[in-house]
């Protein structure tokens, strides 16, 4: 079997988020985030784990970047903590917060690593949540100032910007389902409005980069699109999966790329549809330079069968249904992460078919397991390695079939705070001992390092 090669300019990287690795939750002038608050809510996070120390990256970033560089990783997706820049979400800027990220970006430059910076990765300042958070349109104005501030401050070293990470998670799961911070269960009307406010913030992120990013600056959104996979390759099932992709992702991708809410979405939302003001879609639909996709899993879809006139059955055009997973279907230790390598084929492919040739970066993909360390024994995470390798085969196939994929960021560089799963769930290719903060590359890290070096799957 020959190595599967990637284009010479393909971007290989790893990813993390500030809240999950930095620690120093109340140091250096940082204000509380909604996750600092949520983690202290009884029963909200596994084992009552908090973000207070996390991976102590705040104090160890230089040695972390040295390790990253030793593995040949030259691209790194990270986020800036909003409450570290504006402790109250707005108002006075924290000089200490700006200074920290100046030191961090200087270290990345020293180690020859290119930063890809996410403006917002879920850690809303608690002070803004106290005012209503994403439910209140005033959050848009606060974000606009925050985006201007960080782009102006770091534009000399940051040229790749991502506005928001996974709108669905910090709106629907945070305000509708309640599984993520701030842990609320609001009405559909409220949740839909949080989506709209997030989209407006995306628009301001794009505007800030256009105004202050300087020469060569690029900007896009990272979306965790839901990926339907046709249950087989019959045309009717491919069409059904494509129709399912549109329906599943219409609330975010349609306004960004088409400058409106689709009629089908407004009809399904009814009285709960978001309130829109004049000029909103002009801001939301500004041209972006790329689309980031966080893709881990999906579901199988097939065409719905209807009775034909002659007593037979026909596939209803565009109608689809989900195929239930059997209890023994393989998945990681995340209950939601069914192992479906095909999602890295069909996700980029459907984006290309529906929204054109916009460059795509897979800004997250990985696998979470509950792994225990055994002293003196190598971390042979073959399950993670095989997962990533099988998914990347599908991604390369999508590229050959027309998807304009330019890069891939493996989640995560190191084991970290996995939101409501606390420190129990590990996604890292580098093991973190949370007691000693020792970092140890796993088998997957050594393998991925070689993939990067060869620019090919081995």
C-alpha positions as CSV (number, residue, x, y, z in Angstrom):
1,X,0.0,0.0,0.0
2,X,1.4,3.4,-1.0
3,X,1.3,6.4,1.3
4,X,-1.7,8.7,0.6
5,X,-0.1,12.1,-0.2
6,X,-1.6,15.6,0.4
7,X,-1.0,18.8,-1.6
8,X,2.3,20.5,-1.0
9,X,0.7,23.5,0.6
10,X,-1.6,21.6,2.9
11,X,-1.8,23.0,6.5
12,X,-1.3,20.4,9.3
13,X,-1.9,21.6,12.8
14,X,-3.3,21.0,16.3
15,X,-5.8,22.9,18.3
16,X,-6.7,23.9,21.8
17,X,-8.9,26.6,23.5
18,X,-7.9,29.1,26.2
19,X,-10.4,28.0,28.9
20,X,-9.5,24.4,28.5
21,X,-5.7,24.7,28.9
22,X,-4.7,28.1,30.4
23,X,-5.7,27.7,34.0
24,X,-4.8,30.9,36.1
25,X,-8.5,31.4,36.0
26,X,-8.4,34.4,38.4
27,X,-4.8,35.4,37.9
28,X,-3.3,38.3,35.8
29,X,-6.4,40.4,36.2
30,X,-8.7,37.9,34.4
31,X,-12.4,38.1,35.2
32,X,-14.7,35.2,35.7
33,X,-16.1,33.4,32.7
34,X,-19.4,31.6,32.6
35,X,-17.5,28.3,32.7
36,X,-15.7,29.4,35.9
37,X,-19.2,29.9,37.3
38,X,-20.8,26.8,35.7
39,X,-18.1,24.5,36.9
40,X,-19.0,25.4,40.5
41,X,-22.6,24.5,40.1
42,X,-23.2,21.1,41.8
43,X,-23.5,18.3,39.3
44,X,-22.8,20.4,36.3
45,X,-19.3,19.0,35.6
46,X,-17.9,15.5,36.1
47,X,-16.2,15.1,39.5
48,X,-16.8,18.8,40.2
49,X,-13.7,19.6,38.1
50,X,-12.9,23.3,37.6
51,X,-10.9,25.3,35.1
52,X,-8.8,26.9,37.9
53,X,-5.5,25.2,36.9
54,X,-6.3,23.1,33.8
55,X,-3.0,22.5,32.0
56,X,-1.3,25.5,33.6
57,X,-0.5,26.7,30.1
58,X,-0.6,30.2,31.4
59,X,2.7,29.6,33.0
60,X,4.0,26.8,30.7
61,X,3.3,28.0,27.2
62,X,6.9,28.4,26.1
63,X,7.8,24.8,27.0
64,X,4.5,23.6,25.4
65,X,5.4,25.4,22.2
66,X,8.9,23.9,22.3
67,X,7.4,20.4,22.6
68,X,4.9,21.3,19.8
69,X,7.8,22.3,17.5
70,X,9.8,19.2,18.4
71,X,6.9,17.2,16.9
72,X,7.1,19.2,13.7
73,X,3.8,21.1,14.3
74,X,4.0,24.4,12.6
75,X,0.4,25.6,12.8
76,X,-1.6,26.0,16.0
77,X,-5.2,26.9,16.5
78,X,-5.8,28.6,19.9
79,X,-8.3,31.1,21.4
80,X,-8.0,34.3,23.3
81,X,-9.9,34.4,26.6
82,X,-12.4,37.4,26.4
83,X,-12.4,37.9,30.2
84,X,-8.6,38.0,30.3
85,X,-8.8,41.1,27.9
86,X,-12.0,42.6,29.3
87,X,-12.5,41.3,32.9
88,X,-16.1,42.7,32.9
89,X,-16.7,42.0,29.2
90,X,-16.5,45.7,28.3
91,X,-15.1,48.9,29.7
92,X,-11.5,48.9,30.9
93,X,-9.0,46.8,29.0
94,X,-6.7,44.6,31.1
95,X,-3.1,45.6,30.4
96,X,-1.9,42.4,32.0
97,X,-4.2,40.3,29.7
98,X,-2.8,42.0,26.6
99,X,0.7,41.5,27.9
100,X,0.2,37.8,28.5
101,X,-0.9,37.2,24.9
102,X,1.9,39.4,23.6
103,X,4.3,37.1,25.4
104,X,2.5,34.0,24.0
105,X,2.6,35.2,20.4
106,X,6.2,36.1,20.8
107,X,6.9,32.6,22.0
108,X,5.1,31.1,19.0
109,X,7.1,33.3,16.7
110,X,10.3,32.2,18.4
111,X,9.4,28.5,17.8
112,X,8.4,29.0,14.2
113,X,4.7,28.2,14.8
114,X,1.9,30.0,12.9
115,X,-1.1,31.0,15.1
116,X,-4.7,30.6,14.0
117,X,-6.7,32.6,16.6
118,X,-10.3,32.0,17.6
119,X,-11.8,35.2,19.0
120,X,-14.5,33.4,21.1
121,X,-14.4,29.8,22.2
122,X,-17.2,29.7,24.8
123,X,-15.7,31.6,27.7
124,X,-18.2,34.6,27.8
125,X,-17.3,37.0,30.7
126,X,-19.7,36.3,33.6
127,X,-20.4,40.0,33.9
128,X,-22.0,40.0,30.5
129,X,-24.0,36.9,31.4
130,X,-25.3,38.8,34.4
131,X,-26.7,41.3,31.9
132,X,-28.4,38.5,29.8
133,X,-25.5,37.1,27.9
134,X,-26.3,35.9,24.4
135,X,-29.9,36.6,25.0
136,X,-29.3,40.4,25.1
137,X,-28.4,42.2,22.0
138,X,-26.0,44.4,24.0
139,X,-23.5,41.5,23.8
140,X,-23.0,42.3,20.2
141,X,-21.7,45.8,21.0
142,X,-19.4,44.4,23.6
143,X,-18.0,41.8,21.2
144,X,-17.5,44.4,18.5
145,X,-15.2,46.4,20.9
146,X,-13.4,43.2,22.0
147,X,-12.8,42.1,18.4
148,X,-11.4,45.5,17.5
149,X,-9.1,45.5,20.5
150,X,-7.5,42.1,19.9
151,X,-7.1,42.5,16.2
152,X,-5.5,45.9,16.6
153,X,-3.3,44.5,19.4
154,X,-2.0,41.4,17.7
155,X,-2.4,42.0,13.9
156,X,1.4,42.2,13.5
157,X,1.7,38.5,14.5
158,X,-1.7,37.0,13.8
159,X,-3.0,36.8,10.2
160,X,-5.4,33.9,10.5
161,X,-8.5,34.8,12.5
162,X,-11.6,32.7,13.4
163,X,-14.6,34.7,14.7
164,X,-16.5,32.2,16.8
165,X,-16.3,28.5,17.6
166,X,-19.4,26.3,17.3
167,X,-22.4,28.6,17.6
168,X,-24.7,25.6,18.2
169,X,-22.9,24.7,21.4
170,X,-22.8,28.0,23.2
171,X,-26.3,28.9,22.2
172,X,-28.6,25.8,21.9
173,X,-26.6,23.7,24.4
174,X,-26.0,26.5,26.7
175,X,-29.4,28.2,26.7
176,X,-31.8,25.6,25.4
177,X,-30.5,22.2,26.6
178,X,-28.6,23.4,29.6
179,X,-25.7,20.9,29.3
180,X,-23.1,23.6,28.7
181,X,-22.6,27.0,30.4
182,X,-24.6,28.9,31.5
183,X,-26.8,25.8,31.9
184,X,-30.2,27.3,31.1
185,X,-33.3,25.9,29.5
186,X,-35.0,28.8,27.7
187,X,-37.7,28.8,25.0
188,X,-37.1,28.3,21.3
189,X,-37.7,32.0,20.8
190,X,-34.9,32.9,23.2
191,X,-32.5,30.3,21.8
192,X,-33.2,31.5,18.2
193,X,-32.4,35.0,19.3
194,X,-29.1,33.9,20.8
195,X,-28.2,32.4,17.4
196,X,-28.9,35.7,15.8
197,X,-26.8,37.7,18.2
198,X,-23.9,35.2,17.7
199,X,-24.2,35.7,13.9
200,X,-24.0,39.5,14.4
201,X,-20.9,39.0,16.5
202,X,-19.4,36.9,13.7
203,X,-20.1,39.8,11.4
204,X,-18.3,42.2,13.7
205,X,-15.3,39.8,13.9
206,X,-15.1,39.9,10.1
207,X,-15.4,43.7,10.1
208,X,-12.6,44.0,12.7
209,X,-10.2,42.0,10.6
210,X,-11.0,43.9,7.5
211,X,-10.5,47.2,9.3
212,X,-7.5,46.4,11.5
213,X,-6.0,43.1,10.4
214,X,-3.4,44.5,8.0
215,X,-1.9,43.1,4.9
216,X,-2.5,39.3,4.5
217,X,-5.1,39.0,7.2
218,X,-7.8,36.3,6.7
219,X,-10.9,35.5,8.6
220,X,-13.6,32.9,8.8
221,X,-16.1,31.1,11.1
222,X,-15.7,27.7,12.7
223,X,-19.0,25.7,12.6
224,X,-19.7,22.3,14.0
225,X,-22.0,21.4,11.1
226,X,-24.2,18.3,11.5
227,X,-23.1,15.7,8.9
228,X,-25.6,13.3,7.4
229,X,-24.0,10.4,5.6
230,X,-25.9,8.5,2.9
231,X,-26.6,5.0,4.2
232,X,-25.4,3.7,0.8
233,X,-24.4,5.3,-2.6
234,X,-27.7,5.0,-4.3
235,X,-28.7,8.4,-5.8
236,X,-31.8,8.7,-3.8
237,X,-29.9,8.2,-0.5
238,X,-27.2,10.7,-1.5
239,X,-30.0,13.2,-2.3
240,X,-31.6,12.5,1.0
241,X,-28.4,13.1,2.9
242,X,-27.8,16.4,1.0
243,X,-31.3,17.5,1.9
244,X,-30.7,16.6,5.5
245,X,-27.4,18.6,5.5
246,X,-29.3,21.7,4.4
247,X,-32.0,21.3,7.0
248,X,-29.6,20.6,9.8
249,X,-27.3,23.5,9.1
250,X,-29.6,26.1,7.6
251,X,-29.7,28.3,10.8
252,X,-26.0,29.2,10.6
253,X,-24.6,28.6,7.1
254,X,-27.5,30.1,5.1
255,X,-27.4,33.6,6.6
256,X,-23.6,33.7,6.4
257,X,-23.4,32.6,2.8
258,X,-26.8,33.7,1.4
259,X,-27.5,36.8,3.5
260,X,-30.9,35.8,4.8
261,X,-32.8,33.3,6.8
262,X,-34.3,30.6,4.5
263,X,-38.0,30.5,4.2
264,X,-38.1,26.9,5.4
265,X,-36.3,27.9,8.6
266,X,-38.6,30.9,9.2
267,X,-41.6,28.7,8.6
268,X,-40.5,26.0,11.0
269,X,-39.6,28.6,13.6
270,X,-42.9,30.4,13.3
271,X,-43.5,32.8,16.1
272,X,-40.2,31.8,17.7
273,X,-38.2,33.2,14.7
274,X,-35.4,35.7,15.7
275,X,-36.1,39.4,15.6
276,X,-34.0,41.0,12.9
277,X,-33.1,44.7,12.5
278,X,-32.3,46.6,9.4
279,X,-28.7,46.1,8.3
280,X,-28.2,42.8,10.2
281,X,-27.7,40.6,7.2
282,X,-25.3,43.1,5.6
283,X,-23.1,42.6,8.6
284,X,-23.6,38.9,9.0
285,X,-23.0,38.0,5.3
286,X,-19.7,39.9,4.7
287,X,-17.4,37.8,2.6
288,X,-15.2,35.5,4.5
289,X,-11.9,33.9,3.4
290,X,-12.6,30.4,4.5
291,X,-14.9,28.2,6.5
292,X,-13.7,26.2,9.5
293,X,-15.5,22.9,10.1
294,X,-15.3,21.0,13.4
295,X,-16.2,17.4,12.4
296,X,-16.3,14.4,14.7
297,X,-19.4,12.4,14.0
298,X,-22.7,12.4,12.2
299,X,-25.6,10.1,11.4
300,X,-26.7,7.9,8.5
301,X,-29.6,9.2,6.4
302,X,-31.7,7.5,3.7
303,X,-34.6,8.5,1.5
304,X,-38.1,8.1,2.8
305,X,-40.2,5.5,1.0
306,X,-43.7,6.4,0.0
307,X,-46.5,4.3,-1.6
308,X,-46.6,4.5,-5.4
309,X,-49.7,4.7,-7.5
310,X,-49.3,1.1,-8.7
311,X,-48.8,-0.2,-5.2
312,X,-45.0,0.0,-5.3
313,X,-42.7,2.3,-3.3
314,X,-40.8,5.4,-4.4
315,X,-38.3,7.6,-2.7
316,X,-39.9,10.9,-1.9
317,X,-37.6,13.6,-3.5
318,X,-35.6,15.3,-0.7
319,X,-37.4,13.5,2.1
320,X,-35.1,11.8,4.5
321,X,-35.0,9.9,7.7
322,X,-32.2,9.0,10.2
323,X,-31.1,5.4,10.5
324,X,-30.9,4.4,14.2
325,X,-27.5,3.3,15.5
326,X,-27.5,-0.2,17.0
327,X,-26.3,-0.4,20.5
328,X,-23.1,-2.1,19.5
329,X,-22.1,0.5,16.9
330,X,-18.4,1.6,17.6
331,X,-17.8,4.9,19.3
332,X,-15.3,6.5,21.5
333,X,-15.8,7.0,25.3
334,X,-17.8,10.1,24.4
335,X,-21.4,8.8,24.3
336,X,-22.1,11.2,21.3
337,X,-19.0,10.3,19.3
338,X,-20.0,7.5,16.9
339,X,-17.0,6.6,14.8
340,X,-17.9,7.6,11.2
341,X,-14.9,8.3,9.0
342,X,-17.3,9.1,6.1
343,X,-18.2,12.4,7.7
344,X,-14.9,13.9,6.6
345,X,-15.9,13.0,3.1
346,X,-19.5,14.1,3.0
347,X,-19.2,17.2,5.2
348,X,-16.7,19.1,3.0
349,X,-18.3,17.7,-0.2
350,X,-21.8,19.0,0.7
351,X,-20.3,22.4,1.6
352,X,-18.6,22.5,-1.8
353,X,-21.8,21.6,-3.6
354,X,-24.0,24.0,-1.7
355,X,-21.8,27.0,-1.0
356,X,-19.2,26.9,-3.8
357,X,-15.4,26.6,-3.7
358,X,-14.8,28.5,-0.5
359,X,-11.6,27.2,1.2
360,X,-12.3,24.8,4.0
361,X,-10.2,24.0,7.0
362,X,-11.1,21.1,9.3
363,X,-10.4,23.2,12.5
364,X,-11.1,20.3,14.8
365,X,-11.3,16.5,14.6
366,X,-10.2,13.9,17.1
367,X,-11.3,11.2,19.5
368,X,-11.9,11.3,23.2
369,X,-11.2,8.3,25.5
370,X,-10.8,7.7,29.2
371,X,-7.2,6.7,29.4
372,X,-5.2,5.9,32.5
373,X,-1.5,6.3,32.7
374,X,0.6,3.3,33.8
375,X,4.1,4.2,35.1
376,X,6.9,3.2,32.7
377,X,4.5,2.1,30.0
378,X,4.2,3.8,26.6
379,X,0.9,5.6,25.8
380,X,0.0,3.3,22.9
381,X,-3.3,5.0,21.9
382,X,-3.7,2.9,18.8
383,X,-7.5,3.5,19.0
384,X,-6.9,7.3,18.5
385,X,-4.3,6.8,15.8
386,X,-6.6,4.4,13.8
387,X,-9.5,6.8,14.2
388,X,-7.6,9.8,12.9
389,X,-6.0,7.8,10.0
390,X,-9.3,6.4,8.8
391,X,-10.9,9.8,8.9
392,X,-8.0,11.4,7.0
393,X,-8.3,8.8,4.2
394,X,-11.9,10.0,3.7
395,X,-10.9,13.7,3.8
396,X,-8.3,13.1,1.0
397,X,-11.0,11.4,-1.0
398,X,-13.3,14.4,-0.6
399,X,-10.5,16.7,-1.8
400,X,-10.0,14.5,-4.9
401,X,-13.8,14.7,-5.5
402,X,-13.8,18.5,-5.5
403,X,-13.9,19.7,-1.8
404,X,-11.6,22.7,-1.5
405,X,-10.0,21.5,1.8
406,X,-6.8,23.4,2.6
407,X,-5.9,22.1,6.1
408,X,-6.6,20.0,9.1
409,X,-6.2,20.7,12.8
410,X,-6.1,17.7,15.2
411,X,-8.0,18.1,18.5
412,X,-6.2,18.3,20.8
413,X,-2.6,19.0,21.2
414,X,-2.8,17.8,24.8
415,X,-5.3,16.3,27.3
416,X,-7.2,19.2,28.8
417,X,-10.4,20.3,30.5
418,X,-13.1,18.7,28.4
419,X,-16.0,21.0,29.5
420,X,-18.8,19.1,31.3
421,X,-16.7,15.9,31.2
422,X,-14.0,17.6,33.2
423,X,-10.6,15.9,33.2
424,X,-12.0,12.5,32.7
425,X,-12.2,12.6,29.0
426,X,-8.9,12.8,27.1
427,X,-8.5,14.0,23.5
428,X,-4.8,14.8,23.5
429,X,-2.0,13.4,21.4
430,X,0.2,14.5,24.3
431,X,-0.7,13.1,27.7
432,X,-1.1,15.6,30.6
433,X,-0.6,14.4,34.2
434,X,-2.9,16.9,35.9
435,X,-1.2,16.4,39.2
436,X,2.4,17.1,38.1
437,X,1.6,18.9,34.8
438,X,4.1,16.6,33.0
439,X,3.5,16.3,29.3
440,X,4.2,13.0,27.5
441,X,3.7,12.5,23.8
442,X,1.6,9.4,23.0
443,X,2.0,7.0,20.1
444,X,-0.5,9.1,18.1
445,X,1.7,12.2,18.5
446,X,4.7,10.4,17.1
447,X,2.6,9.1,14.2
448,X,1.1,12.5,13.5
449,X,4.5,14.1,13.6
450,X,5.6,11.7,10.8
451,X,2.5,12.4,8.8
452,X,3.3,16.1,8.9
453,X,7.0,15.4,8.0
454,X,6.0,13.3,5.0
455,X,2.9,15.2,4.1
456,X,1.3,11.8,3.7
457,X,-0.6,9.1,5.6
458,X,1.5,6.3,6.7
